[in-house]
Amino acid sequence: MTKLIPNDLITAIPNLYTTEDEEDPICHIKLFTPDASWTWYINELSIDDNDTCFGYVVGLESELGYFSLSEIETVRGHLGLPVERDLGFTPTRLSEVKKRS
């Protein structure tokens, strides 16, 4: 169970590996540090643990990869603020997210 994503949104995220053959998958959730420059866009989430994600990460580098929601919940920025979900973010194609990042 994660505090970052409500259950109704968790069920809308595709399971791991289900979109790996898509050329331009959808980023369903945006998480970010309000006092640092890290952002996580979730494309897929494991239905087995509701913790392991695959998506696009913007930090020191920008790359696709796996990350853990439980780890992200422990992250704090420079001012000690926790990671937040962008409530205004709507599901967006990865190509559009990359253009904006």
Phi, psi and omega in degrees: 000134180244148176275343186282330186232123178294153183305322181295331177277327178301318183290344180272349181275131180298150177293157177308141175073357183282341179246011186297338179269357179282136180289325184222076184292168180268135170271120187267328185225143174241123174246147182206158172266120183290342182237024175208184186248041179250138178219139178237126176250124184264122175262321184219154179218134179294125176283345179287322183234353183049035182224317183281124182240157168235135179182196184257126182245130177245115180210239175295326174231168174246122184202158171276141179181182180263146176207165186246130177297322180296325176291316181299326179296341179268349183289139175229144178276192184300328181263006179085010181280142180281166175294143180235158171268135177284105184291340180268356182284133175247150180310130188221143178298144180304321180299323178289320178299317180297324178296324184277339185277000000 
